[in-house]
Amino acid sequence: MTEAVADFSRRARTERAWWVAAGLVVFGLLYPFLVDTLQSLPVIGDFVPTTGSMVVMLILTMMALGLNVVVGYAGLLDLGYVAFYAAGAYVAAWFASLQFDQVTLHIGSAVDGDLPGIHISMWLVLIAAGVFTTIVGILIGLPTLRLRGDYLAIVTLGFGEIVPQFVRNADSLGGFDLTNGTFGITPIDSFAIGGFVFREQDNKDDLYFWTAIGLILFTVFCCIRLRDSRLGRAWIAIREDETAAAAMGVPLMRTKTWSYAIGAFFGGIAGAFFASYRAGAFPADFYFNISIFLLSMVILGGIGSIWGVFAGGMILAYLNIEGLSTIGSKIQDAGVEFDPTKYQFGIYGFIIVVMMLFRPTGLIPERRHKIELEEGVHDTPFYDVQTEGALTDRDMSDD
């Protein structure tokens, strides 16, 4: 009877979660039509983000979900995730811009056919960016994922620093300009459907927003399917106890590399999309703080939790893009000279510290991870087992 009640309660919670998710999707699709009305509301209207800000928030959240595959599922601390973001952005720059004006190649692009450079449809470029960053993830993962814990974090940090330095200085590789150095590559082609070019429309932010909604839904779907797959269970086994997972036959290197590659895939797609939206790829965008910012999203939402990371990502991204500046203007209007944007990373750090003290499982914790932190495994030390066994044997002999 108890099991039946528990099963019914679990199904009810799952159904409610899916209804909430469906409501959020509908609200998201209608958001461009509602944003003006929401911004006109008293008190809260000033805190409603614009559609353009929502595009950036969704893309940062997509990257956080990709990082969650590495950190939350497989338990691998990655401090260099910005490398995949940069790689995806430069794939878009190489295949959808004037950068290589020595050739003229157009495949499915809506730009003028006489325009020099490589111009491939941005929809194809998204796929190319995902594939390229997957390969980069494998190449980086193979030599680094043999390490554990702090050593792995330091090595991934190193790769995260190498890639921005490379794109900043790769404007003269044997006389060949690959990245245009510190100036970056701009303009990058817009998304288009046939001859309908997003950037040429008055509602271009709305079009990019709906495309970002599609990408985030694709990411969430893949994350759910991966979590419930055999590979996902292997990742969780490694996260909980790597030695025990290896003893049970889980191939550690191959399984870890898959997590790194799949996380890189989503980071690359997000980077390519964001480069198209900004119409450029600039080395100054790919600094170390972005990796820490994305990791903070994962921690805030709940390590391993898809919905938690989505919530944490949207909250921190909003604060970074509009929230802190809006709060600062309200504070200054009240006569207090304080600008929270000057202390943004200190504020994010304070939020994470508070979360670790009062809710270490995150805003929306993953069930298994919550049990691990709150209940523990209640293992009995080997010495105590021996002592208890000796006492039991003695009591039996006394009887």
C-alpha positions as CSV (number, residue, x, y, z in Angstrom):
1,M,0.0,0.0,0.0
2,T,2.8,2.4,0.9
3,E,4.6,1.7,-2.3
4,A,1.5,2.3,-4.3
5,V,1.0,5.7,-2.6
6,A,4.6,6.6,-3.1
7,D,4.4,5.7,-6.8
8,F,1.2,7.7,-7.2
9,S,2.8,10.7,-5.5
10,R,5.9,10.4,-7.7
11,R,3.7,10.3,-10.9
12,A,1.7,13.3,-9.7
13,R,4.9,15.3,-9.1
14,T,6.2,14.4,-12.5
15,E,2.9,15.4,-14.2
16,R,2.9,18.7,-12.4
17,A,6.5,19.3,-13.5
18,W,5.6,18.7,-17.1
19,W,2.6,21.0,-16.9
20,V,4.8,23.7,-15.4
21,A,7.3,23.1,-18.2
22,A,4.6,23.3,-20.9
23,G,3.3,26.6,-19.3
24,L,6.8,28.1,-19.5
25,V,7.2,27.1,-23.1
26,V,3.9,28.7,-24.0
27,F,4.8,31.8,-22.0
28,G,8.2,31.9,-23.8
29,L,6.7,31.7,-27.2
30,L,4.3,34.5,-26.4
31,Y,6.8,36.7,-24.6
32,P,7.7,39.0,-27.5
33,F,4.0,39.9,-27.7
34,L,3.7,40.4,-23.9
35,V,6.9,42.2,-23.1
36,D,5.5,45.7,-23.7
37,T,2.5,45.1,-21.5
38,L,4.7,43.6,-18.8
39,Q,7.1,46.5,-18.8
40,S,4.2,48.9,-18.4
41,L,3.1,47.3,-15.1
42,P,3.8,49.3,-11.9
43,V,6.7,48.3,-9.7
44,I,7.8,45.1,-11.6
45,G,7.7,46.6,-15.0
46,D,11.2,48.1,-14.8
47,F,12.6,44.6,-14.0
48,V,11.1,42.9,-17.1
49,P,14.0,42.1,-19.5
50,T,13.8,43.1,-23.1
51,T,13.5,40.4,-25.8
52,G,17.2,41.0,-26.8
53,S,18.3,40.4,-23.2
54,M,16.2,37.2,-23.1
55,V,18.1,35.9,-26.2
56,V,21.4,36.3,-24.3
57,M,20.0,34.8,-21.1
58,L,18.8,31.7,-23.0
59,I,22.1,31.2,-24.7
60,L,24.0,31.4,-21.4
61,T,21.6,29.0,-19.9
62,M,22.1,26.6,-22.8
63,M,25.8,26.7,-22.1
64,A,25.2,26.1,-18.4
65,L,23.1,23.0,-19.3
66,G,26.0,21.7,-21.5
67,L,28.4,22.3,-18.6
68,N,25.9,20.4,-16.3
69,V,26.5,17.3,-18.4
70,V,30.2,17.4,-17.5
71,V,30.0,18.7,-13.9
72,G,26.5,17.5,-12.8
73,Y,26.2,14.1,-14.5
74,A,29.8,12.9,-14.6
75,G,31.2,14.9,-11.6
76,L,34.1,16.3,-13.6
77,L,35.1,19.8,-12.5
78,D,35.6,21.8,-15.7
79,L,37.0,25.3,-15.3
80,G,37.7,25.8,-19.1
81,Y,34.3,25.5,-20.6
82,V,34.7,28.9,-22.3
83,A,37.0,27.2,-24.8
84,F,34.1,25.5,-26.4
85,Y,32.1,28.7,-26.5
86,A,35.0,30.4,-28.3
87,A,35.5,27.5,-30.7
88,G,31.8,27.5,-31.7
89,A,31.9,31.3,-32.3
90,Y,34.9,31.1,-34.5
91,V,33.5,28.3,-36.6
92,A,30.6,30.7,-37.3
93,A,33.1,33.4,-38.1
94,W,35.1,31.2,-40.5
95,F,32.1,29.8,-42.4
96,A,29.8,32.8,-42.5
97,S,31.8,36.0,-43.0
98,L,34.2,37.8,-45.2
99,Q,37.2,36.5,-43.3
100,F,38.6,34.3,-46.1
101,D,38.0,36.7,-48.9
102,Q,40.5,34.7,-51.1
103,V,37.7,32.4,-52.0
104,T,34.0,32.9,-52.8
105,L,31.9,30.0,-51.6
106,H,28.1,30.2,-51.0
107,I,26.1,27.3,-49.7
108,G,22.5,28.0,-48.7
109,S,23.3,31.5,-47.6
110,A,21.0,34.5,-48.2
111,V,23.8,37.0,-48.7
112,D,24.7,38.4,-52.1
113,G,26.2,35.7,-54.3
114,D,29.1,37.9,-55.4
115,L,30.2,38.6,-51.9
116,P,33.7,37.2,-51.3
117,G,34.4,34.8,-48.4
118,I,32.8,31.6,-47.2
119,H,29.1,32.0,-46.6
120,I,27.3,28.8,-45.5
121,S,23.7,28.8,-44.1
122,M,23.9,29.5,-40.4
123,W,21.7,26.4,-39.8
124,L,24.4,24.3,-41.3
125,V,27.0,26.3,-39.4
126,L,25.3,25.4,-36.1
127,I,25.8,21.7,-36.9
128,A,29.4,22.3,-38.0
129,A,30.1,24.2,-34.8
130,G,28.6,21.3,-32.7
131,V,30.7,18.7,-34.5
132,F,33.9,20.7,-34.4
133,T,33.6,21.4,-30.7
134,T,32.8,17.8,-30.0
135,I,36.1,16.8,-31.7
136,V,37.9,19.5,-29.8
137,G,36.3,18.1,-26.6
138,I,37.6,14.7,-27.4
139,L,41.1,15.9,-28.2
140,I,41.2,17.9,-25.0
141,G,39.6,15.2,-22.9
142,L,41.8,12.3,-23.9
143,P,45.0,13.6,-22.3
144,T,43.3,15.3,-19.3
145,L,40.5,13.1,-18.1
146,R,43.0,10.6,-16.7
147,L,43.4,13.1,-13.9
148,R,41.0,13.6,-11.0
149,G,39.7,16.3,-8.7
150,D,41.8,19.4,-8.4
151,Y,44.4,18.2,-11.0
152,L,41.6,17.9,-13.6
153,A,40.3,21.4,-12.7
154,I,43.7,22.9,-13.1
155,V,44.4,21.3,-16.5
156,T,40.9,22.3,-17.8
157,L,41.6,25.8,-16.6
158,G,44.8,25.8,-18.6
159,F,43.0,24.8,-21.8
160,G,40.4,27.4,-21.1
161,E,43.2,30.0,-21.0
162,I,45.0,28.7,-24.0
163,V,42.1,29.0,-26.5
164,P,41.4,32.7,-25.9
165,Q,45.1,33.4,-26.2
166,F,45.3,31.4,-29.4
167,V,42.4,33.3,-31.1
168,R,43.9,36.6,-29.9
169,N,47.2,35.9,-31.6
170,A,46.3,33.7,-34.6
171,D,46.2,36.5,-37.0
172,S,49.6,35.6,-38.4
173,L,50.1,31.8,-38.6
174,G,52.8,31.5,-41.2
175,G,51.5,34.6,-42.9
176,F,47.8,33.3,-42.7
177,D,45.2,35.3,-40.9
178,L,43.0,32.8,-39.1
179,T,41.2,34.9,-36.4
180,N,41.9,38.6,-37.2
181,G,43.6,38.9,-33.9
182,T,42.3,41.3,-31.2
183,F,39.9,42.9,-33.6
184,G,37.9,39.7,-34.0
185,I,35.8,38.8,-37.0
186,T,32.8,40.8,-38.0
187,P,30.3,40.9,-39.6
188,I,29.0,37.4,-39.3
189,D,26.0,36.3,-41.4
190,S,22.5,36.3,-40.0
191,F,20.1,33.4,-39.8
192,A,17.7,33.2,-42.6
193,I,14.8,31.1,-43.9
194,G,15.0,31.3,-47.7
195,G,15.3,35.0,-48.5
196,F,13.9,36.0,-45.1
197,V,16.9,37.3,-43.3
198,F,16.5,37.8,-39.5
199,R,18.8,40.7,-39.1
200,E,17.0,42.7,-41.8
201,Q,13.6,42.5,-40.0
202,D,12.3,45.1,-37.6
203,N,11.6,42.3,-35.1
204,K,15.0,40.6,-35.5
205,D,15.3,40.1,-31.7
206,D,12.0,38.3,-31.6
207,L,13.1,35.9,-34.4
208,Y,16.4,35.2,-32.6
209,F,14.5,34.7,-29.4
210,W,12.2,32.1,-30.9
211,T,15.2,30.3,-32.4
212,A,16.9,30.4,-29.0
213,I,13.7,28.8,-27.5
214,G,14.0,26.0,-30.0
215,L,17.7,25.5,-29.1
216,I,17.0,25.4,-25.4
217,L,14.2,22.9,-25.8
218,F,16.5,20.7,-27.9
219,T,19.2,20.9,-25.2
220,V,16.7,20.1,-22.4
221,F,15.3,17.1,-24.4
222,C,18.8,15.7,-25.0
223,C,19.8,16.2,-21.4
224,I,16.7,14.3,-20.2
225,R,17.3,11.5,-22.6
226,L,21.0,11.3,-21.8
227,R,20.3,11.3,-18.0
228,D,18.0,8.3,-18.3
229,S,20.1,6.4,-20.7
230,R,22.7,3.7,-20.0
231,L,25.4,6.2,-20.6
232,G,23.8,8.6,-18.1
233,R,23.7,6.0,-15.5
234,A,27.4,5.3,-16.1
235,W,28.1,9.0,-15.6
236,I,26.2,9.0,-12.3
237,A,28.1,5.9,-11.1
238,I,31.4,7.7,-11.9
239,R,30.2,10.8,-10.1
240,E,29.2,8.9,-7.0
241,D,32.3,6.6,-6.8
242,E,34.8,6.3,-9.6
243,T,36.6,3.3,-8.1
244,A,33.4,1.4,-7.6
245,A,32.2,2.2,-11.1
246,A,35.5,0.9,-12.5
247,A,35.2,-2.3,-10.4
248,M,31.7,-2.8,-11.8
249,G,32.9,-2.7,-15.4
250,V,32.3,1.0,-16.4
251,P,35.0,2.1,-18.9
252,L,36.2,5.2,-17.2
253,M,38.1,7.0,-20.0
254,R,35.5,6.4,-22.7
255,T,32.6,7.3,-20.4
256,K,34.3,10.5,-19.2
257,T,35.3,11.5,-22.7
258,W,31.7,11.1,-23.9
259,S,30.5,13.6,-21.2
260,Y,33.2,16.1,-22.1
261,A,32.4,15.8,-25.9
262,I,28.7,16.1,-25.4
263,G,29.1,19.1,-23.1
264,A,31.4,20.7,-25.7
265,F,28.7,20.0,-28.4
266,F,26.2,22.3,-26.7
267,G,28.8,24.9,-25.9
268,G,29.8,25.1,-29.5
269,I,26.3,25.5,-30.8
270,A,25.6,28.2,-28.3
271,G,28.8,30.0,-29.3
272,A,28.0,29.9,-33.0
273,F,24.4,31.2,-32.4
274,F,25.6,34.0,-30.1
275,A,28.2,35.0,-32.6
276,S,25.6,35.3,-35.3
277,Y,23.3,37.3,-33.0
278,R,26.1,39.7,-32.1
279,A,27.3,39.7,-35.7
280,G,30.9,39.1,-34.6
281,A,33.3,36.9,-32.7
282,F,35.7,38.9,-30.4
283,P,38.5,37.5,-28.3
284,A,37.6,39.8,-25.4
285,D,34.4,37.8,-25.0
286,F,36.1,34.6,-24.1
287,Y,37.7,35.3,-20.7
288,F,38.0,32.9,-17.7
289,N,35.3,34.6,-15.7
290,I,32.7,33.2,-18.1
291,S,33.6,29.6,-17.1
292,I,33.2,30.5,-13.5
293,F,30.0,32.3,-14.2
294,L,28.5,29.2,-15.9
295,L,29.7,27.0,-13.1
296,S,28.0,29.3,-10.6
297,M,24.7,28.8,-12.6
298,V,25.1,25.0,-12.2
299,I,25.8,25.3,-8.5
300,L,23.0,27.8,-7.8
301,G,20.4,25.8,-9.7
302,G,21.4,22.4,-8.4
303,I,24.3,20.1,-9.6
304,G,22.9,17.5,-12.0
305,S,19.4,19.0,-12.0
306,I,18.2,20.1,-15.5
307,W,15.3,22.3,-14.3
308,G,17.5,23.6,-11.5
309,V,20.3,24.6,-13.9
310,F,17.7,26.3,-16.1
311,A,16.4,28.3,-13.2
312,G,19.9,29.2,-11.9
313,G,21.1,30.1,-15.4
314,M,18.2,32.4,-16.1
315,I,18.5,34.1,-12.7
316,L,22.3,34.8,-12.8
317,A,22.1,35.7,-16.5
318,Y,19.3,38.2,-15.8
319,L,21.3,39.8,-13.0
320,N,24.4,40.1,-15.2
321,I,22.6,41.6,-18.2
322,E,19.9,43.8,-16.8
323,G,19.1,43.0,-13.2
324,L,22.0,44.6,-11.3
325,S,22.0,47.8,-13.4
326,T,18.2,48.2,-12.8
327,I,18.6,47.6,-9.1
328,G,21.4,50.1,-9.0
329,S,19.4,52.8,-10.8
330,K,16.5,52.2,-8.3
331,I,19.0,52.5,-5.3
332,Q,20.5,55.7,-6.8
333,D,17.0,57.2,-7.4
334,A,16.4,56.7,-3.6
335,G,19.5,58.9,-2.9
336,V,22.0,56.1,-2.1
337,E,25.3,56.2,-4.0
338,F,25.8,52.5,-4.7
339,D,26.4,50.8,-8.0
340,P,26.0,47.0,-7.7
341,T,27.4,46.5,-11.2
342,K,30.9,47.4,-9.9
343,Y,30.7,44.4,-7.5
344,Q,28.9,41.9,-9.7
345,F,31.2,39.0,-9.2
346,G,31.4,39.7,-5.5
347,I,27.6,39.6,-5.4
348,Y,27.5,36.3,-7.4
349,G,30.0,34.9,-5.0
350,F,28.0,36.0,-2.0
351,I,24.9,34.3,-3.5
352,I,26.8,31.0,-3.9
353,V,28.1,31.2,-0.4
354,V,24.6,31.7,1.0
355,M,23.3,28.8,-1.1
356,M,26.1,26.5,0.2
357,L,25.3,27.4,3.8
358,F,21.5,27.2,3.7
359,R,20.6,25.1,0.6
360,P,23.7,23.2,-0.7
361,T,21.6,21.1,-3.0
362,G,20.6,24.1,-5.1
363,L,17.3,25.8,-5.9
364,I,15.8,22.7,-7.6
365,P,18.0,19.8,-6.5
366,E,18.4,16.6,-8.4
367,R,16.8,13.8,-6.3
368,R,19.8,11.5,-6.1
369,H,22.2,14.3,-5.3
370,K,19.9,15.6,-2.6
371,I,19.8,12.2,-0.9
372,E,23.6,12.0,-1.1
373,L,24.1,15.4,0.6
374,E,21.2,15.3,3.2
375,E,21.1,11.6,4.2
376,G,24.6,10.3,3.3
377,V,25.4,6.7,2.7
378,H,25.7,5.8,6.4
379,D,28.8,3.6,5.9
380,T,30.2,1.8,9.0
381,P,34.0,2.2,9.3
382,F,35.9,-1.1,8.8
383,Y,37.4,-0.9,12.3
384,D,33.9,-0.6,13.8
385,V,32.7,-3.6,11.8
386,Q,35.6,-5.7,13.1
387,T,34.9,-4.5,16.7
388,E,31.2,-5.3,16.5
389,G,32.0,-8.7,15.0
390,A,34.4,-9.5,17.8
391,L,32.0,-8.5,20.4
392,T,29.2,-10.6,18.8
393,D,31.5,-13.6,18.7
394,R,32.4,-13.1,22.4
395,D,28.8,-12.8,23.4
396,M,27.9,-16.0,21.6
397,S,30.8,-17.9,23.2
398,D,29.7,-16.6,26.7
399,D,26.2,-18.0,26.0
